[in-house]
Amino acid sequence: MDAATVKNLLQEHLPECEFQVQGEGSNYDIVAVGDVFEGLRPVKKQQLVYGALSEQIADGSIHAVNIRTLTPEQWQSEA
């Protein structure tokens, strides 16, 4: 699995979000930006992203992910 494949899986599951994915093998760093995260608790934000990768996590093709979730406003304030 590569970063582009992980990004495609995420975009299929959460098409309203933008993603940056880095990593290789079975370890990835993911930044997810979207209005869908507005007002959600951190755990719920993580669950949304994990949901897109649940099959790959279950079969071991993805072992570890580090996820940052941001609203577009939060993303702009960091830029």
Biotite code that builds the C-alpha atoms (Angstrom):
import biotite.structure as struc

atoms = struc.array([
    struc.Atom([0.000, 0.000, 0.000], chain_id="A", res_id=1, res_name="MET", atom_name="CA", element="C"),
    struc.Atom([1.193, 3.526, -0.703], chain_id="A", res_id=2, res_name="ASP", atom_name="CA", element="C"),
    struc.Atom([0.143, 7.052, 0.315], chain_id="A", res_id=3, res_name="ALA", atom_name="CA", element="C"),
    struc.Atom([-1.792, 7.642, -2.922], chain_id="A", res_id=4, res_name="ALA", atom_name="CA", element="C"),
    struc.Atom([-3.886, 4.508, -2.335], chain_id="A", res_id=5, res_name="THR", atom_name="CA", element="C"),
    struc.Atom([-4.614, 5.549, 1.243], chain_id="A", res_id=6, res_name="VAL", atom_name="CA", element="C"),
    struc.Atom([-5.620, 9.033, 0.047], chain_id="A", res_id=7, res_name="LYS", atom_name="CA", element="C"),
    struc.Atom([-7.979, 7.516, -2.548], chain_id="A", res_id=8, res_name="ASN", atom_name="CA", element="C"),
    struc.Atom([-9.644, 5.342, 0.102], chain_id="A", res_id=9, res_name="LEU", atom_name="CA", element="C"),
    struc.Atom([-10.140, 8.373, 2.323], chain_id="A", res_id=10, res_name="LEU", atom_name="CA", element="C"),
    struc.Atom([-11.557, 10.498, -0.508], chain_id="A", res_id=11, res_name="GLN", atom_name="CA", element="C"),
    struc.Atom([-14.027, 7.771, -1.459], chain_id="A", res_id=12, res_name="GLU", atom_name="CA", element="C"),
    struc.Atom([-15.290, 7.576, 2.134], chain_id="A", res_id=13, res_name="HIS", atom_name="CA", element="C"),
    struc.Atom([-15.237, 11.317, 2.893], chain_id="A", res_id=14, res_name="LEU", atom_name="CA", element="C"),
    struc.Atom([-15.481, 13.109, -0.482], chain_id="A", res_id=15, res_name="PRO", atom_name="CA", element="C"),
    struc.Atom([-16.236, 16.449, 1.183], chain_id="A", res_id=16, res_name="GLU", atom_name="CA", element="C"),
    struc.Atom([-12.785, 16.512, 2.821], chain_id="A", res_id=17, res_name="CYS", atom_name="CA", element="C"),
    struc.Atom([-9.286, 17.292, 1.637], chain_id="A", res_id=18, res_name="GLU", atom_name="CA", element="C"),
    struc.Atom([-6.479, 14.957, 2.669], chain_id="A", res_id=19, res_name="PHE", atom_name="CA", element="C"),
    struc.Atom([-2.727, 15.039, 2.917], chain_id="A", res_id=20, res_name="GLN", atom_name="CA", element="C"),
    struc.Atom([-1.191, 11.605, 3.366], chain_id="A", res_id=21, res_name="VAL", atom_name="CA", element="C"),
    struc.Atom([2.442, 10.799, 4.017], chain_id="A", res_id=22, res_name="GLN", atom_name="CA", element="C"),
    struc.Atom([4.073, 7.507, 4.786], chain_id="A", res_id=23, res_name="GLY", atom_name="CA", element="C"),
    struc.Atom([4.729, 4.142, 3.266], chain_id="A", res_id=24, res_name="GLU", atom_name="CA", element="C"),
    struc.Atom([4.391, 0.484, 3.981], chain_id="A", res_id=25, res_name="GLY", atom_name="CA", element="C"),
    struc.Atom([1.894, 0.220, 6.799], chain_id="A", res_id=26, res_name="SER", atom_name="CA", element="C"),
    struc.Atom([2.454, 3.529, 8.654], chain_id="A", res_id=27, res_name="ASN", atom_name="CA", element="C"),
    struc.Atom([0.810, 6.803, 7.614], chain_id="A", res_id=28, res_name="TYR", atom_name="CA", element="C"),
    struc.Atom([0.399, 10.402, 8.748], chain_id="A", res_id=29, res_name="ASP", atom_name="CA", element="C"),
    struc.Atom([-2.954, 11.831, 7.680], chain_id="A", res_id=30, res_name="ILE", atom_name="CA", element="C"),
    struc.Atom([-4.197, 15.411, 7.762], chain_id="A", res_id=31, res_name="VAL", atom_name="CA", element="C"),
    struc.Atom([-7.937, 15.664, 7.076], chain_id="A", res_id=32, res_name="ALA", atom_name="CA", element="C"),
    struc.Atom([-9.604, 19.035, 6.469], chain_id="A", res_id=33, res_name="VAL", atom_name="CA", element="C"),
    struc.Atom([-13.351, 19.434, 6.189], chain_id="A", res_id=34, res_name="GLY", atom_name="CA", element="C"),
    struc.Atom([-16.480, 21.092, 7.528], chain_id="A", res_id=35, res_name="ASP", atom_name="CA", element="C"),
    struc.Atom([-17.662, 17.637, 8.601], chain_id="A", res_id=36, res_name="VAL", atom_name="CA", element="C"),
    struc.Atom([-15.380, 17.922, 11.657], chain_id="A", res_id=37, res_name="PHE", atom_name="CA", element="C"),
    struc.Atom([-17.052, 21.105, 12.947], chain_id="A", res_id=38, res_name="GLU", atom_name="CA", element="C"),
    struc.Atom([-18.413, 20.632, 16.457], chain_id="A", res_id=39, res_name="GLY", atom_name="CA", element="C"),
    struc.Atom([-17.393, 16.983, 16.785], chain_id="A", res_id=40, res_name="LEU", atom_name="CA", element="C"),
    struc.Atom([-15.494, 15.542, 19.713], chain_id="A", res_id=41, res_name="ARG", atom_name="CA", element="C"),
    struc.Atom([-11.927, 14.424, 18.931], chain_id="A", res_id=42, res_name="PRO", atom_name="CA", element="C"),
    struc.Atom([-12.846, 10.737, 19.202], chain_id="A", res_id=43, res_name="VAL", atom_name="CA", element="C"),
    struc.Atom([-15.691, 11.108, 16.682], chain_id="A", res_id=44, res_name="LYS", atom_name="CA", element="C"),
    struc.Atom([-13.354, 12.910, 14.251], chain_id="A", res_id=45, res_name="LYS", atom_name="CA", element="C"),
    struc.Atom([-10.872, 10.048, 14.494], chain_id="A", res_id=46, res_name="GLN", atom_name="CA", element="C"),
    struc.Atom([-13.640, 7.483, 14.006], chain_id="A", res_id=47, res_name="GLN", atom_name="CA", element="C"),
    struc.Atom([-14.733, 9.137, 10.761], chain_id="A", res_id=48, res_name="LEU", atom_name="CA", element="C"),
    struc.Atom([-11.253, 8.785, 9.315], chain_id="A", res_id=49, res_name="VAL", atom_name="CA", element="C"),
    struc.Atom([-10.648, 5.297, 10.717], chain_id="A", res_id=50, res_name="TYR", atom_name="CA", element="C"),
    struc.Atom([-13.935, 4.188, 9.155], chain_id="A", res_id=51, res_name="GLY", atom_name="CA", element="C"),
    struc.Atom([-12.506, 4.744, 5.687], chain_id="A", res_id=52, res_name="ALA", atom_name="CA", element="C"),
    struc.Atom([-9.549, 2.488, 6.477], chain_id="A", res_id=53, res_name="LEU", atom_name="CA", element="C"),
    struc.Atom([-11.197, -0.171, 8.643], chain_id="A", res_id=54, res_name="SER", atom_name="CA", element="C"),
    struc.Atom([-10.727, -3.026, 6.155], chain_id="A", res_id=55, res_name="GLU", atom_name="CA", element="C"),
    struc.Atom([-7.061, -2.218, 5.626], chain_id="A", res_id=56, res_name="GLN", atom_name="CA", element="C"),
    struc.Atom([-6.457, -1.920, 9.370], chain_id="A", res_id=57, res_name="ILE", atom_name="CA", element="C"),
    struc.Atom([-8.258, -5.218, 9.978], chain_id="A", res_id=58, res_name="ALA", atom_name="CA", element="C"),
    struc.Atom([-6.240, -7.103, 7.346], chain_id="A", res_id=59, res_name="ASP", atom_name="CA", element="C"),
    struc.Atom([-2.947, -5.571, 8.534], chain_id="A", res_id=60, res_name="GLY", atom_name="CA", element="C"),
    struc.Atom([-2.083, -3.677, 5.353], chain_id="A", res_id=61, res_name="SER", atom_name="CA", element="C"),
    struc.Atom([-2.249, -0.528, 7.497], chain_id="A", res_id=62, res_name="ILE", atom_name="CA", element="C"),
    struc.Atom([-0.693, -0.913, 10.919], chain_id="A", res_id=63, res_name="HIS", atom_name="CA", element="C"),
    struc.Atom([-0.415, 2.616, 12.310], chain_id="A", res_id=64, res_name="ALA", atom_name="CA", element="C"),
    struc.Atom([-1.961, 5.970, 11.462], chain_id="A", res_id=65, res_name="VAL", atom_name="CA", element="C"),
    struc.Atom([-1.446, 9.380, 12.962], chain_id="A", res_id=66, res_name="ASN", atom_name="CA", element="C"),
    struc.Atom([-4.503, 11.529, 12.226], chain_id="A", res_id=67, res_name="ILE", atom_name="CA", element="C"),
    struc.Atom([-4.977, 15.296, 12.482], chain_id="A", res_id=68, res_name="ARG", atom_name="CA", element="C"),
    struc.Atom([-8.470, 16.566, 11.745], chain_id="A", res_id=69, res_name="THR", atom_name="CA", element="C"),
    struc.Atom([-9.171, 20.233, 11.101], chain_id="A", res_id=70, res_name="LEU", atom_name="CA", element="C"),
    struc.Atom([-12.005, 22.417, 9.906], chain_id="A", res_id=71, res_name="THR", atom_name="CA", element="C"),
    struc.Atom([-11.170, 24.689, 6.940], chain_id="A", res_id=72, res_name="PRO", atom_name="CA", element="C"),
    struc.Atom([-11.026, 27.637, 9.353], chain_id="A", res_id=73, res_name="GLU", atom_name="CA", element="C"),
    struc.Atom([-8.536, 25.841, 11.588], chain_id="A", res_id=74, res_name="GLN", atom_name="CA", element="C"),
    struc.Atom([-6.475, 24.898, 8.525], chain_id="A", res_id=75, res_name="TRP", atom_name="CA", element="C"),
    struc.Atom([-6.390, 28.534, 7.358], chain_id="A", res_id=76, res_name="GLN", atom_name="CA", element="C"),
    struc.Atom([-5.292, 29.774, 10.767], chain_id="A", res_id=77, res_name="SER", atom_name="CA", element="C"),
    struc.Atom([-2.347, 27.334, 10.701], chain_id="A", res_id=78, res_name="GLU", atom_name="CA", element="C"),
    struc.Atom([-1.251, 28.335, 7.195], chain_id="A", res_id=79, res_name="ALA", atom_name="CA", element="C"),
])
